[in-house]
C-alpha cells in the first residue's frame, strides 16, 4: 500500500513539473500559445519529450537548455538575461533619458538666452543709472529657491 502511495505521489510530482515547464515553452507552430495549451502535433511531442526527460532524471534547467539548444531562444517565454536582451530592454529607458536630458538642456538654454539678449539690449541703450539698475533687476534671471530645482526648470 505504501509503495502505491509513493508511486502516485511521484506521478503527481512528475505531472506538476511537466505542466510547469510546458507553460513556459512556446508552441513553435502556434506561436502565441504555450505547448500546454496547444493541440498541435509539435506541442504534443514536446510535452512527451519533457515528461521523458523528467523520468530520466533531468533537472528543469537541463530540460530548458535542451529545448533552447534544439529550437532556439524564442521557444522559451522567459529568455535568458544576457547582453543582447539587456540592450533590448534598456534601450527605451536610455532613449527616453537622453530625450529628457536634451529637452531640459534646451529649456535651460532658451531661458538663459532670453535673459542674456535682454541684458545686452539694455546695456546698449542710454539710460540713467537708476533706470539701468531697475532694468538689470527685472531682467536678471531669478535664482532657484529652495536649492536646486529638478532638471533646472
PyMOL commands that place a pseudoatom at each C-alpha (Angstrom):
pseudoatom trace, name=CA, resn=UNK, resi=1, chain=A, elem=C, hetatm=0, pos=[0.000, 0.000, 0.000]
pseudoatom trace, name=CA, resn=UNK, resi=2, chain=A, elem=C, hetatm=0, pos=[2.844, 2.340, 0.887]
pseudoatom trace, name=CA, resn=UNK, resi=3, chain=A, elem=C, hetatm=0, pos=[4.568, 1.647, -2.432]
pseudoatom trace, name=CA, resn=UNK, resi=4, chain=A, elem=C, hetatm=0, pos=[1.375, 2.536, -4.310]
pseudoatom trace, name=CA, resn=UNK, resi=5, chain=A, elem=C, hetatm=0, pos=[1.088, 5.861, -2.431]
pseudoatom trace, name=CA, resn=UNK, resi=6, chain=A, elem=C, hetatm=0, pos=[4.701, 6.653, -3.266]
pseudoatom trace, name=CA, resn=UNK, resi=7, chain=A, elem=C, hetatm=0, pos=[4.112, 5.840, -6.937]
pseudoatom trace, name=CA, resn=UNK, resi=8, chain=A, elem=C, hetatm=0, pos=[1.038, 8.084, -7.042]
pseudoatom trace, name=CA, resn=UNK, resi=9, chain=A, elem=C, hetatm=0, pos=[2.962, 10.898, -5.337]
pseudoatom trace, name=CA, resn=UNK, resi=10, chain=A, elem=C, hetatm=0, pos=[5.867, 10.551, -7.782]
pseudoatom trace, name=CA, resn=UNK, resi=11, chain=A, elem=C, hetatm=0, pos=[3.451, 10.591, -10.725]
pseudoatom trace, name=CA, resn=UNK, resi=12, chain=A, elem=C, hetatm=0, pos=[1.857, 13.797, -9.390]
pseudoatom trace, name=CA, resn=UNK, resi=13, chain=A, elem=C, hetatm=0, pos=[5.259, 15.425, -8.951]
pseudoatom trace, name=CA, resn=UNK, resi=14, chain=A, elem=C, hetatm=0, pos=[6.282, 14.483, -12.494]
pseudoatom trace, name=CA, resn=UNK, resi=15, chain=A, elem=C, hetatm=0, pos=[2.981, 15.781, -13.862]
pseudoatom trace, name=CA, resn=UNK, resi=16, chain=A, elem=C, hetatm=0, pos=[3.262, 19.060, -11.932]
pseudoatom trace, name=CA, resn=UNK, resi=17, chain=A, elem=C, hetatm=0, pos=[6.836, 19.620, -13.131]
pseudoatom trace, name=CA, resn=UNK, resi=18, chain=A, elem=C, hetatm=0, pos=[5.869, 18.751, -16.705]
pseudoatom trace, name=CA, resn=UNK, resi=19, chain=A, elem=C, hetatm=0, pos=[2.944, 21.200, -16.655]
pseudoatom trace, name=CA, resn=UNK, resi=20, chain=A, elem=C, hetatm=0, pos=[5.092, 23.911, -15.096]
pseudoatom trace, name=CA, resn=UNK, resi=21, chain=A, elem=C, hetatm=0, pos=[7.738, 23.529, -17.804]
pseudoatom trace, name=CA, resn=UNK, resi=22, chain=A, elem=C, hetatm=0, pos=[5.142, 23.198, -20.587]
pseudoatom trace, name=CA, resn=UNK, resi=23, chain=A, elem=C, hetatm=0, pos=[3.533, 26.506, -19.566]
pseudoatom trace, name=CA, resn=UNK, resi=24, chain=A, elem=C, hetatm=0, pos=[6.888, 28.262, -20.050]
pseudoatom trace, name=CA, resn=UNK, resi=25, chain=A, elem=C, hetatm=0, pos=[7.525, 26.866, -23.541]
pseudoatom trace, name=CA, resn=UNK, resi=26, chain=A, elem=C, hetatm=0, pos=[6.052, 28.479, -26.658]
pseudoatom trace, name=CA, resn=UNK, resi=27, chain=A, elem=C, hetatm=0, pos=[4.495, 26.275, -29.327]
pseudoatom trace, name=CA, resn=UNK, resi=28, chain=A, elem=C, hetatm=0, pos=[6.664, 26.612, -32.431]
pseudoatom trace, name=CA, resn=UNK, resi=29, chain=A, elem=C, hetatm=0, pos=[3.672, 26.057, -34.698]
pseudoatom trace, name=CA, resn=UNK, resi=30, chain=A, elem=C, hetatm=0, pos=[1.072, 28.224, -32.929]
pseudoatom trace, name=CA, resn=UNK, resi=31, chain=A, elem=C, hetatm=0, pos=[3.412, 30.961, -31.710]
pseudoatom trace, name=CA, resn=UNK, resi=32, chain=A, elem=C, hetatm=0, pos=[1.021, 32.565, -29.250]
pseudoatom trace, name=CA, resn=UNK, resi=33, chain=A, elem=C, hetatm=0, pos=[0.216, 29.514, -27.149]
pseudoatom trace, name=CA, resn=UNK, resi=34, chain=A, elem=C, hetatm=0, pos=[2.229, 27.511, -24.707]
pseudoatom trace, name=CA, resn=UNK, resi=35, chain=A, elem=C, hetatm=0, pos=[2.704, 23.849, -25.545]
pseudoatom trace, name=CA, resn=UNK, resi=36, chain=A, elem=C, hetatm=0, pos=[0.497, 23.077, -22.536]
pseudoatom trace, name=CA, resn=UNK, resi=37, chain=A, elem=C, hetatm=0, pos=[-2.467, 24.834, -24.195]
pseudoatom trace, name=CA, resn=UNK, resi=38, chain=A, elem=C, hetatm=0, pos=[-1.758, 23.872, -27.803]
pseudoatom trace, name=CA, resn=UNK, resi=39, chain=A, elem=C, hetatm=0, pos=[-3.057, 20.778, -29.559]
pseudoatom trace, name=CA, resn=UNK, resi=40, chain=A, elem=C, hetatm=0, pos=[-0.589, 20.983, -32.452]
pseudoatom trace, name=CA, resn=UNK, resi=41, chain=A, elem=C, hetatm=0, pos=[1.422, 17.844, -33.189]
pseudoatom trace, name=CA, resn=UNK, resi=42, chain=A, elem=C, hetatm=0, pos=[4.711, 19.507, -32.243]
pseudoatom trace, name=CA, resn=UNK, resi=43, chain=A, elem=C, hetatm=0, pos=[3.248, 20.603, -28.890]
pseudoatom trace, name=CA, resn=UNK, resi=44, chain=A, elem=C, hetatm=0, pos=[2.132, 17.078, -28.101]
pseudoatom trace, name=CA, resn=UNK, resi=45, chain=A, elem=C, hetatm=0, pos=[5.601, 15.763, -28.991]
pseudoatom trace, name=CA, resn=UNK, resi=46, chain=A, elem=C, hetatm=0, pos=[7.309, 18.419, -26.867]
pseudoatom trace, name=CA, resn=UNK, resi=47, chain=A, elem=C, hetatm=0, pos=[5.075, 17.635, -23.881]
pseudoatom trace, name=CA, resn=UNK, resi=48, chain=A, elem=C, hetatm=0, pos=[6.028, 13.961, -24.221]
pseudoatom trace, name=CA, resn=UNK, resi=49, chain=A, elem=C, hetatm=0, pos=[9.706, 14.885, -24.581]
pseudoatom trace, name=CA, resn=UNK, resi=50, chain=A, elem=C, hetatm=0, pos=[9.528, 16.922, -21.361]
pseudoatom trace, name=CA, resn=UNK, resi=51, chain=A, elem=C, hetatm=0, pos=[7.924, 14.015, -19.472]
pseudoatom trace, name=CA, resn=UNK, resi=52, chain=A, elem=C, hetatm=0, pos=[10.550, 11.611, -20.819]
pseudoatom trace, name=CA, resn=UNK, resi=53, chain=A, elem=C, hetatm=0, pos=[13.344, 13.965, -19.737]
pseudoatom trace, name=CA, resn=UNK, resi=54, chain=A, elem=C, hetatm=0, pos=[11.824, 14.254, -16.250]
pseudoatom trace, name=CA, resn=UNK, resi=55, chain=A, elem=C, hetatm=0, pos=[11.561, 10.447, -15.980]
pseudoatom trace, name=CA, resn=UNK, resi=56, chain=A, elem=C, hetatm=0, pos=[15.207, 10.162, -16.981]
pseudoatom trace, name=CA, resn=UNK, resi=57, chain=A, elem=C, hetatm=0, pos=[16.178, 12.357, -14.020]
pseudoatom trace, name=CA, resn=UNK, resi=58, chain=A, elem=C, hetatm=0, pos=[16.950, 15.644, -15.787]
pseudoatom trace, name=CA, resn=UNK, resi=59, chain=A, elem=C, hetatm=0, pos=[16.530, 18.919, -13.909]
pseudoatom trace, name=CA, resn=UNK, resi=60, chain=A, elem=C, hetatm=0, pos=[14.253, 21.710, -15.130]
pseudoatom trace, name=CA, resn=UNK, resi=61, chain=A, elem=C, hetatm=0, pos=[17.309, 23.746, -16.138]
pseudoatom trace, name=CA, resn=UNK, resi=62, chain=A, elem=C, hetatm=0, pos=[18.651, 20.845, -18.205]
pseudoatom trace, name=CA, resn=UNK, resi=63, chain=A, elem=C, hetatm=0, pos=[15.304, 20.494, -19.970]
pseudoatom trace, name=CA, resn=UNK, resi=64, chain=A, elem=C, hetatm=0, pos=[15.117, 24.234, -20.735]
pseudoatom trace, name=CA, resn=UNK, resi=65, chain=A, elem=C, hetatm=0, pos=[18.697, 24.144, -22.016]
pseudoatom trace, name=CA, resn=UNK, resi=66, chain=A, elem=C, hetatm=0, pos=[17.875, 21.199, -24.299]
pseudoatom trace, name=CA, resn=UNK, resi=67, chain=A, elem=C, hetatm=0, pos=[14.795, 22.961, -25.670]
pseudoatom trace, name=CA, resn=UNK, resi=68, chain=A, elem=C, hetatm=0, pos=[16.762, 26.193, -26.188]
pseudoatom trace, name=CA, resn=UNK, resi=69, chain=A, elem=C, hetatm=0, pos=[19.550, 24.336, -27.995]
pseudoatom trace, name=CA, resn=UNK, resi=70, chain=A, elem=C, hetatm=0, pos=[17.154, 22.344, -30.188]
pseudoatom trace, name=CA, resn=UNK, resi=71, chain=A, elem=C, hetatm=0, pos=[14.585, 25.052, -31.026]
pseudoatom trace, name=CA, resn=UNK, resi=72, chain=A, elem=C, hetatm=0, pos=[16.306, 28.372, -30.317]
pseudoatom trace, name=CA, resn=UNK, resi=73, chain=A, elem=C, hetatm=0, pos=[15.849, 31.086, -27.695]
pseudoatom trace, name=CA, resn=UNK, resi=74, chain=A, elem=C, hetatm=0, pos=[12.384, 32.072, -28.962]
pseudoatom trace, name=CA, resn=UNK, resi=75, chain=A, elem=C, hetatm=0, pos=[10.853, 28.781, -27.848]
pseudoatom trace, name=CA, resn=UNK, resi=76, chain=A, elem=C, hetatm=0, pos=[11.002, 29.978, -24.222]
pseudoatom trace, name=CA, resn=UNK, resi=77, chain=A, elem=C, hetatm=0, pos=[8.661, 32.623, -22.851]
pseudoatom trace, name=CA, resn=UNK, resi=78, chain=A, elem=C, hetatm=0, pos=[11.387, 33.712, -20.416]
pseudoatom trace, name=CA, resn=UNK, resi=79, chain=A, elem=C, hetatm=0, pos=[14.612, 34.150, -22.390]
pseudoatom trace, name=CA, resn=UNK, resi=80, chain=A, elem=C, hetatm=0, pos=[17.919, 34.270, -20.558]
pseudoatom trace, name=CA, resn=UNK, resi=81, chain=A, elem=C, hetatm=0, pos=[19.117, 37.701, -19.469]
pseudoatom trace, name=CA, resn=UNK, resi=82, chain=A, elem=C, hetatm=0, pos=[22.308, 38.379, -21.391]
pseudoatom trace, name=CA, resn=UNK, resi=83, chain=A, elem=C, hetatm=0, pos=[23.898, 41.334, -23.154]
pseudoatom trace, name=CA, resn=UNK, resi=84, chain=A, elem=C, hetatm=0, pos=[21.522, 41.223, -26.120]
pseudoatom trace, name=CA, resn=UNK, resi=85, chain=A, elem=C, hetatm=0, pos=[18.330, 41.100, -24.050]
pseudoatom trace, name=CA, resn=UNK, resi=86, chain=A, elem=C, hetatm=0, pos=[19.713, 43.775, -21.699]
pseudoatom trace, name=CA, resn=UNK, resi=87, chain=A, elem=C, hetatm=0, pos=[20.214, 46.098, -24.659]
pseudoatom trace, name=CA, resn=UNK, resi=88, chain=A, elem=C, hetatm=0, pos=[16.725, 45.366, -25.942]
pseudoatom trace, name=CA, resn=UNK, resi=89, chain=A, elem=C, hetatm=0, pos=[15.101, 46.013, -22.552]
pseudoatom trace, name=CA, resn=UNK, resi=90, chain=A, elem=C, hetatm=0, pos=[17.203, 49.018, -21.553]
pseudoatom trace, name=CA, resn=UNK, resi=91, chain=A, elem=C, hetatm=0, pos=[17.272, 50.880, -24.879]
pseudoatom trace, name=CA, resn=UNK, resi=92, chain=A, elem=C, hetatm=0, pos=[13.851, 52.572, -24.406]
pseudoatom trace, name=CA, resn=UNK, resi=93, chain=A, elem=C, hetatm=0, pos=[14.951, 53.815, -20.986]
pseudoatom trace, name=CA, resn=UNK, resi=94, chain=A, elem=C, hetatm=0, pos=[18.220, 55.154, -22.401]
pseudoatom trace, name=CA, resn=UNK, resi=95, chain=A, elem=C, hetatm=0, pos=[16.477, 56.863, -25.322]
pseudoatom trace, name=CA, resn=UNK, resi=96, chain=A, elem=C, hetatm=0, pos=[13.870, 58.424, -23.016]
pseudoatom trace, name=CA, resn=UNK, resi=97, chain=A, elem=C, hetatm=0, pos=[16.598, 59.611, -20.627]
pseudoatom trace, name=CA, resn=UNK, resi=98, chain=A, elem=C, hetatm=0, pos=[18.593, 61.152, -23.459]
pseudoatom trace, name=CA, resn=UNK, resi=99, chain=A, elem=C, hetatm=0, pos=[15.486, 62.875, -24.836]
pseudoatom trace, name=CA, resn=UNK, resi=100, chain=A, elem=C, hetatm=0, pos=[14.617, 64.252, -21.385]
pseudoatom trace, name=CA, resn=UNK, resi=101, chain=A, elem=C, hetatm=0, pos=[18.177, 65.496, -20.934]
pseudoatom trace, name=CA, resn=UNK, resi=102, chain=A, elem=C, hetatm=0, pos=[18.198, 67.231, -24.325]
pseudoatom trace, name=CA, resn=UNK, resi=103, chain=A, elem=C, hetatm=0, pos=[14.793, 68.786, -23.651]
pseudoatom trace, name=CA, resn=UNK, resi=104, chain=A, elem=C, hetatm=0, pos=[15.893, 70.065, -20.214]
pseudoatom trace, name=CA, resn=UNK, resi=105, chain=A, elem=C, hetatm=0, pos=[19.132, 71.473, -21.629]
pseudoatom trace, name=CA, resn=UNK, resi=106, chain=A, elem=C, hetatm=0, pos=[17.268, 73.296, -24.403]
pseudoatom trace, name=CA, resn=UNK, resi=107, chain=A, elem=C, hetatm=0, pos=[14.727, 74.744, -21.937]
pseudoatom trace, name=CA, resn=UNK, resi=108, chain=A, elem=C, hetatm=0, pos=[17.552, 75.934, -19.689]
pseudoatom trace, name=CA, resn=UNK, resi=109, chain=A, elem=C, hetatm=0, pos=[19.477, 77.374, -22.629]
pseudoatom trace, name=CA, resn=UNK, resi=110, chain=A, elem=C, hetatm=0, pos=[16.373, 79.097, -24.030]
pseudoatom trace, name=CA, resn=UNK, resi=111, chain=A, elem=C, hetatm=0, pos=[15.573, 80.674, -20.679]
pseudoatom trace, name=CA, resn=UNK, resi=112, chain=A, elem=C, hetatm=0, pos=[19.180, 81.812, -20.216]
pseudoatom trace, name=CA, resn=UNK, resi=113, chain=A, elem=C, hetatm=0, pos=[19.463, 83.152, -23.778]
pseudoatom trace, name=CA, resn=UNK, resi=114, chain=A, elem=C, hetatm=0, pos=[16.363, 85.336, -23.371]
pseudoatom trace, name=CA, resn=UNK, resi=115, chain=A, elem=C, hetatm=0, pos=[17.841, 86.987, -20.286]
pseudoatom trace, name=CA, resn=UNK, resi=116, chain=A, elem=C, hetatm=0, pos=[21.264, 87.463, -21.903]
pseudoatom trace, name=CA, resn=UNK, resi=117, chain=A, elem=C, hetatm=0, pos=[19.724, 89.043, -25.004]
pseudoatom trace, name=CA, resn=UNK, resi=118, chain=A, elem=C, hetatm=0, pos=[17.591, 91.370, -22.900]
pseudoatom trace, name=CA, resn=UNK, resi=119, chain=A, elem=C, hetatm=0, pos=[20.581, 92.389, -20.774]
pseudoatom trace, name=CA, resn=UNK, resi=120, chain=A, elem=C, hetatm=0, pos=[22.629, 93.096, -23.907]
pseudoatom trace, name=CA, resn=UNK, resi=121, chain=A, elem=C, hetatm=0, pos=[19.826, 95.292, -25.280]
pseudoatom trace, name=CA, resn=UNK, resi=122, chain=A, elem=C, hetatm=0, pos=[19.652, 97.271, -22.039]
pseudoatom trace, name=CA, resn=UNK, resi=123, chain=A, elem=C, hetatm=0, pos=[23.406, 97.741, -21.954]
pseudoatom trace, name=CA, resn=UNK, resi=124, chain=A, elem=C, hetatm=0, pos=[23.346, 99.457, -25.374]
pseudoatom trace, name=CA, resn=UNK, resi=125, chain=A, elem=C, hetatm=0, pos=[20.525, 101.862, -24.505]
pseudoatom trace, name=CA, resn=UNK, resi=126, chain=A, elem=C, hetatm=0, pos=[21.386, 105.197, -22.870]
pseudoatom trace, name=CA, resn=UNK, resi=127, chain=A, elem=C, hetatm=0, pos=[19.608, 105.056, -19.520]
pseudoatom trace, name=CA, resn=UNK, resi=128, chain=A, elem=C, hetatm=0, pos=[20.063, 106.796, -16.226]
pseudoatom trace, name=CA, resn=UNK, resi=129, chain=A, elem=C, hetatm=0, pos=[21.850, 104.790, -13.564]
pseudoatom trace, name=CA, resn=UNK, resi=130, chain=A, elem=C, hetatm=0, pos=[18.567, 104.251, -11.684]
pseudoatom trace, name=CA, resn=UNK, resi=131, chain=A, elem=C, hetatm=0, pos=[16.771, 103.045, -14.842]
pseudoatom trace, name=CA, resn=UNK, resi=132, chain=A, elem=C, hetatm=0, pos=[19.711, 100.780, -15.664]
pseudoatom trace, name=CA, resn=UNK, resi=133, chain=A, elem=C, hetatm=0, pos=[19.659, 99.282, -12.158]
pseudoatom trace, name=CA, resn=UNK, resi=134, chain=A, elem=C, hetatm=0, pos=[15.899, 98.719, -12.333]
pseudoatom trace, name=CA, resn=UNK, resi=135, chain=A, elem=C, hetatm=0, pos=[16.153, 97.046, -15.752]
pseudoatom trace, name=CA, resn=UNK, resi=136, chain=A, elem=C, hetatm=0, pos=[19.025, 94.836, -14.578]
pseudoatom trace, name=CA, resn=UNK, resi=137, chain=A, elem=C, hetatm=0, pos=[16.981, 93.744, -11.544]
pseudoatom trace, name=CA, resn=UNK, resi=138, chain=A, elem=C, hetatm=0, pos=[13.981, 92.952, -13.727]
pseudoatom trace, name=CA, resn=UNK, resi=139, chain=A, elem=C, hetatm=0, pos=[15.960, 91.130, -16.415]
pseudoatom trace, name=CA, resn=UNK, resi=140, chain=A, elem=C, hetatm=0, pos=[18.365, 89.176, -14.232]
pseudoatom trace, name=CA, resn=UNK, resi=141, chain=A, elem=C, hetatm=0, pos=[17.224, 85.541, -14.130]
pseudoatom trace, name=CA, resn=UNK, resi=142, chain=A, elem=C, hetatm=0, pos=[15.804, 84.543, -10.764]
pseudoatom trace, name=CA, resn=UNK, resi=143, chain=A, elem=C, hetatm=0, pos=[17.890, 82.162, -8.717]
pseudoatom trace, name=CA, resn=UNK, resi=144, chain=A, elem=C, hetatm=0, pos=[16.151, 78.884, -7.903]
pseudoatom trace, name=CA, resn=UNK, resi=145, chain=A, elem=C, hetatm=0, pos=[14.543, 78.982, -4.490]
pseudoatom trace, name=CA, resn=UNK, resi=146, chain=A, elem=C, hetatm=0, pos=[14.976, 76.087, -2.114]
pseudoatom trace, name=CA, resn=UNK, resi=147, chain=A, elem=C, hetatm=0, pos=[18.178, 74.787, -3.652]
pseudoatom trace, name=CA, resn=UNK, resi=148, chain=A, elem=C, hetatm=0, pos=[18.372, 73.034, -6.978]
pseudoatom trace, name=CA, resn=UNK, resi=149, chain=A, elem=C, hetatm=0, pos=[15.194, 72.504, -8.893]
pseudoatom trace, name=CA, resn=UNK, resi=150, chain=A, elem=C, hetatm=0, pos=[14.527, 69.351, -10.859]
pseudoatom trace, name=CA, resn=UNK, resi=151, chain=A, elem=C, hetatm=0, pos=[16.199, 69.467, -14.294]
pseudoatom trace, name=CA, resn=UNK, resi=152, chain=A, elem=C, hetatm=0, pos=[16.941, 73.168, -13.847]
pseudoatom trace, name=CA, resn=UNK, resi=153, chain=A, elem=C, hetatm=0, pos=[13.340, 74.194, -14.645]
for i in range(1, 153): cmd.bond("trace and resi %d" % i, "trace and resi %d" % (i + 1))
show_as sticks, trace
zoom trace
